[in-house]
Amino acid sequence: MRDTKESRLLLVLLVAIAFALITVDIRGGRNSPVDGARHAAATLFGPVEDGLSSAVDPVGDAVSAVRDSGSRHDRLAALEKQNAALKAKLGSDDRNRSRLQQLDKLLKIAGEGQYGIKGAQVIAIGSAQGFSWTITIDAGADDGIQRDMTVLNGDGLVGRVTTVGPSTSTVLLANDPDFTVGTRMEAGDELGFASGQGDRPLRVELLNGKAEVKKGDRLVTFGSQADKPFVPGVPVGVVSRVDPSGGGLTRTLYVTPYVSFTKLDVVGVVVQAPKKDPRDTVLPAKPKPVPTPTVTVTVTPSADAPATAEQQ
């Protein structure tokens, strides 16, 4: 059909009639004068619509499925994100609980030894200048930290402060090969010097080559002049091996430290030394020996057992 003036007038007329019928139908409600025509159209075109519906419905179902799949994917993604957030929160809570436990142990050891401490958190490990066993803590000169102060945690001796910045400090760990601390044996008072050996036990040279030492004996720090770099009485470790005495002037021990140097988080810097040597009071309670169960086997002769020569 060509676009002429007559065709355009016809289109405008048809549109006007359509609007008029719609208006009459809306105003008439249930008594609409075009209701009969609607039913006739439904009867005439119903089978055709039904056939088209059966042909179109699978496509519609597929589109709906894709749409629902997308919405389900979004919901699943949201749930996974929420689950990850909850796990992160739980992990954070676990970490906070662990820190509280470490802090409780730190406060306990500080109270028993009468150490004035400044709490700090480990924020970095290692050294940019070499391969030293060091950590960086988030406390510095602004917090009253000074070089050559003792660092401990709830288990025992961690190390000593070597470098101090305004808000951070570097701590040389007790297992570093350049680390040396004076030690004293529990009860026996034998003195020595402990040196770090990296991930191996501390090496201790006792000044008395004939000292009576056995596996399981414990050591604490002896202390330094003016309590720097070490205050007395801080737990060091437990003797794990004793070298046979060769008649030398010293005796060599190997000591497993109380502190796990690969699991440091909350530490304390001793900013005020105790008024008197706490000696062995800071050492943890000795573990109670576990009794070895004894099994007694009693053999009862059976009634069906064959008689012996004496019984016969």
N, C-alpha and C positions, 0 to 999 in steps of 0.2 A: 504494500500500500504506500503510494507516494505521499510525501508531506505537502499537502495543499491546504488552502484556507478552509475548505469544506471538511477535510479530515480532522483538522484541529478543532473546528466548531463541534463536530460529532463527539470528539474525545471529551471536550468540556461539558457537553450535554450529558454524556454517560456518567461522568464523575458527579455532576450535580444530582442526577437521579439516584445514584448510589448513596450519596450523603442524605438525600431526602428519605430513602427507604430505611437507612440506619436510624435516622431520627424518629421516624414513625414507629419502628420496631422497638426502640428503647422506651418511648413514651407509652406504648401499648402494653408493655409487660407481657403477662401471660395471655392477654386478649389481643395480642398483636395481629393486625390484619395480614401480615406476611407469614404467620405461623404455619398455615396450610402449605404455602409454597416451600417453606423450609422442610417440612416433612416429606413433601414430594421429592425434593432434591435429595434428601437423605435416602429415600427408597430407590431413587434412580442411581445415585452415585455411591451408595453404601458398599455393594460388592466390589466396585473398583477400588475404593479406599481400603477395603479389607485386604485385597490382593497386594496393593502397594505397601500396606503396612507390614504384611508378612515378608515382603521383599526388603523393606527398609529396616525392620526391627533388628536383624542380625548386625547390620552396620551400626545402628544406634547402640546396641548392646556392646559392641566392640569399642565404640567411642566412650561409652560410660565406663567400661572396664578400664580403659586407659586412663580416663579421668580419675576414677576411684583408686586405681593403682598409684597414680601420682599423689593423691591425697593421703593414701595409706603410707606411701614412701615418706611423705613429709612428716606424718605423725610418727612413723618409726624413727626417722632421723631426729625428731624432737625428743622422743623418749630415750634414744641412745645418748643424745647430748645431756639430757637430764640425769641419766644413769651415770655418765662419766663425771658430771659435776658432783653427784652424791658420793661417788667413789673417791673423788679428789678431796671432798670435805672429810670423808671418813679417814682417808690417809693423813690429812692435815691434823685431824683430831688425835690420831694415833701418834703422830709426831709430837704434838703438843703434850700428850700424856707422857711420852718418853722423856721429853725435856723436863717436865715437872718432876719425874722420878729422879733424873740426873741432878736437878737442882736440890731436891730433898737430900740426896746423898751428899752433895757438896756442902750444904748448910750443916749437915750432921758432922762431917769431918772437920769443918771449920769450928764448930762449937766444941767438939771434943779436944781439939788442939789449941783452942783459943787464938785462932788465926783471924786477923782482920782482913777480909777479902773484898775484892771488886769483881763481881760477876761479869763474864764476857762470853761471847759466842764466836765459834770458829767460822770465819767467812772465806778462807782460802787455805790451800795447802801448797807445799813445795816452795822452791826458791827460784827466782829468775836468774840468779848469778851462778848457781851450781846444782849439785845433787844432794844438798843437805836435807835432813828430815826436819822441816819447819812447818809452822802454821801461822796464819795471820788472824788476829782476833780484833773485834770491833771496839776496843778500848785503848786509849792512848794517853798522851800527856794531859789532855783536857780532863781526863778522869782520874788523874793522880798516879798514872803508871810511870815507872822509871825503869831504866836499864838495870839488869841483874836482880830482878825480883823473881821469887819462886812462883811457879804456876802449877796448880794441882786441879784435880777433879774429885768426884766422889769416890774414886778407887785409889788414888794415890798420886805419886809424883808424875807430872806431865813434862816439865822442862823449866827453862828459865828465859826471861825476856832478854832479847839481844838488841833490838832496834825499836825505837819509840817514835811515832809520829803524833800529830795532833789528835787524831781520832782512831788510829789503829796502831797495833804493835806486832812485831815478829817474835815468835817463840821458838827457840831451839829445843827440839824434843829430846827426851832422855835416852832414846835409842840411837841418836846420831853418833857416828864414830868420833866426832870432836867433842862429845859431851862427857864430862867427868863430874862425879859427885861423891863426897865423903859419906860413908855408910857406917852404921853400927848394928851389930847383930842383936836380936832380941834377947833379953835376959843376960846373955853371956858378955855383952859389951865389947866384943871383938871389933876393932875398927878396920876399915879398908876403903878402897876407892873403886867405884863402879863406873864402867865405860860402856857406851852404846856400841852395838854391833849390827845396826840396821834391823832386819826382820828376824835376827837370831837373839837368843837370850843375852842379857847384860853380862859382861865379864867383870868379876870382882876380884881384886887382889887384896887379900887380907894381910895386914902388917905382921901378924904372928904366923909364921910358917908351921907351927905345931898346934894351931888352934883346933879344938874339937868341934867339927861341923858335920852336920848330916843333912841329907835330903829332907826338905820340908821346913828347915829353919827359915826365919823371916828377918828382913832387914828394913831399917828406916834411915832417913837422912840424919847425918851427924850434926849438920849445921855449919855455918861459916861465921867468920869474924864479922861482927856487926850485922849478922843475919842476912848478908848478901854475898853470893847470890842464893844461898839456901838457908831456909829456916829449919830447925831441928824437928824430928819426930814424924816427918811425912812418910807414909808407907812407900817402900820401893818395890819389893817383890819377894818371891819365895825361892829358896835354893832348889834347883832342879838337878844339879850334878856337881860333884866335888872331885877335882883332880887329885890323884894320889899324891901324898906329900913326898917330895923327892929330897927332903933335907934342905930345901932352899930357905931364903930369908922370908919369903912370902908364900901364901897358899892361894891357889886359884879356884874360884867358884863360878858357877854359871847360874844366873838368877832369872827366873821368869817374872817379868814385871807385872804388877797389878793392873796397870793401865793398858788398854788396847789402843795403840797409837793410830790404828786405821779407822777407829770409830769415835773420834773426838767431836763433840758438839758444844756442850756447856762446860766452861772451865772457870776457875777462880784465880785471880792474881793476888798474892799475899802482899797487901799494902801496909800491914802492921804485924810485926812478929809477936809471938806470945811472950809474956813476961817471964815465964820459966819454961824449961824444956819439958814438953809433954811426954817424952820418952816413948813408952810402948802403948800409951793409952789410945792412940789413934788407930792402931792396927785393928783389922776386923776380927770378929770372934772366930776362934779356930773351929773348923768343921768337926762335928762330932763323929767319931768312928762308927761306921755301920757294922753291926755284928754279923758275922758269917753264920748262916743257918747250919745247924748240925743235923744230919739225917741219921737216925738209928734204925737199922733193919733187924727185925726179930723174926727168926725162922721157926714156924710151928710145924711139928711133924704131922703128916697126914695120916688118917686112920687106915688108909689103903696102902701105906708104905710097907715094903717087905721087911720082915723082922730080921734083926741082926743075929749073929751066932750066939751072943749072950742071951738074947731073948728066947732063942730056941733051947 
